[in-house]
Amino acid sequence: MYEFDRLLMRKGTDCSKWDALRQTYGDPDLVPLWVADMDFPVLPELEKALAARTENSTFGYTFAGEGYYRSVIDWNAKRNDLSLTKEDILDVPGVVCGLSFIIAALTRPEDKVLITPPVYPHFFGVPKSQGRQLLLSPLRRGNERYEIDFEDFEAKLKEGAKAFIFCSPHNPVGRVWERGELENIVELCARYGTIILSDEIHSDLVFPGHKHIPILNVSPEARDISVTAFAPSKTFNIAGLKSSMLIVKNPELRGRIRALLDQFHVGVNLFGYKAAEIVYREGEKWLEELLVYLEGNAQFVVSFLKSRLPRVGAYLPESTYLMWLDFSGYGLTQEALMEKMRDKARVALNSGVTFGEEGKGHVRLNIGTTRALLQEGLEKIAAAFGE
Ligand SMILES: Cc1ncc(COP(=O)(O)O)c(C=O)c1O
């Protein structure tokens, strides 16, 4: 049994979630339920392997070894039924960095890039920072979950979207996309000549009853028109180790991305390679236990809201440790909502509008922490917002 009920002491390590509160919210003493990493100790085998690696003082130039590729390939075969070869994999330090390189390599200034808000803020920032135009096809809110509005999605593709940045599973709405939805996306993108950038960073964090389908497994056509970004960082809480990968089956697209990565000498830190190798090889049981704990946290939040804050809307997430909460029933402006969270509840959450206009009245809650800290945060929110 791994320990998920023990709060890791993270203060004083320069970690964003706990140590950047003053910088970001102007107050260092908030309950930090924002940045998307977790407060749990890492896989013990990883801690040991990294400690052992530091005993050998060889820290010179290092390449991705066979053990690393074996781990990545075996993990994807076992967890995602995805068959990969070494050649399919391009190493990048981070997923956002990878997305930036893909946009630079496969699109041109002024090209249109489609996204489906509310969505991860860098999906707006990456194309905009490179002078691409954004096309927005907002998700539609169904009875029990968010969905893609395919009529609008197709209309936006018709406007000439060169690329679609897809969040699969989706941050912040927690959707795990079903085969039918994925087939629609691929079919439409293929019809309009749109490349799919499938960000699958959350794909290991899927709750029972749902199954992540990699875009690459949708059809041969999907393999031709898509590039996947993938990483152990969210799953195993090692974002600071900077190890991520792009998976590209189409040799022509891969060649263009590889050329740009080579041009800028992009590389991964030796500890990143080692960490990816260890967690994918030895972390499956840890992940299974983590998922049980996180699902318990999600259920706890939903029942807490139902009994104590019934005006707040929330869906049970299908994936990941981020929850999208709808406070619009309080009729506050976004600024007033966030001020109340900070000054009255004294809790740090992500503001919904950073995920797009559709996020007005919403906040994103990070449940990747101990149940005790989560409860403390929710009690404070209830005290501030309760009737
Ligand atoms: C969808 C998505 N992509 C990428 C990232 C971050 O990736 P990285 O830290 O590897 O750049 C996040 C982090 O929350 C995310 O939610």
The ligand as an SDF file (V2000), in Angstrom:
LIG
                    3D

 16 16  0  0  0  0  0  0  0  0999 V2000
   -3.5210   19.4960  -21.1660 C   0  0  0  0  0  0  0  0  0  0  0  0
   -2.1840   19.8310  -20.6000 C   0  0  0  0  0  0  0  0  0  0  0  0
   -1.1150   19.8660  -21.3960 N   0  0  0  0  0  0  0  0  0  0  0  0
    0.1170   20.1590  -20.9110 C   0  0  0  0  0  0  0  0  0  0  0  0
    0.2950   20.4510  -19.5820 C   0  0  0  0  0  0  0  0  0  0  0  0
    1.6540   20.7940  -19.0710 C   0  0  0  0  0  0  0  0  0  0  0  0
    2.6490   20.0770  -19.6910 O   0  0  0  0  0  0  0  0  0  0  0  0
    4.1830   20.3700  -19.4500 P   0  0  0  0  0  0  0  0  0  0  0  0
    4.3640   20.7370  -18.0090 O   0  0  0  0  0  0  0  0  0  0  0  0
    4.8390   19.0860  -19.7960 O   0  0  0  0  0  0  0  0  0  0  0  0
    4.5700   21.4650  -20.3600 O   0  0  0  0  0  0  0  0  0  0  0  0
   -0.8040   20.4350  -18.7160 C   0  0  0  0  0  0  0  0  0  0  0  0
   -0.6360   20.7870  -17.2990 C   0  0  0  0  0  0  0  0  0  0  0  0
   -1.5600   20.9710  -16.5770 O   0  0  0  0  0  0  0  0  0  0  0  0
   -2.0670   20.1100  -19.2320 C   0  0  0  0  0  0  0  0  0  0  0  0
   -3.1580   20.0620  -18.4640 O   0  0  0  0  0  0  0  0  0  0  0  0
  1  2  1  0
  2  3  1  0
  2 15  2  0
  3  4  2  0
  4  5  1  0
  5  6  1  0
  5 12  2  0
  6  7  1  0
  7  8  1  0
  8  9  2  0
  8 10  1  0
  8 11  1  0
 12 13  1  0
 12 15  1  0
 13 14  2  0
 15 16  1  0
M  END
$$$$
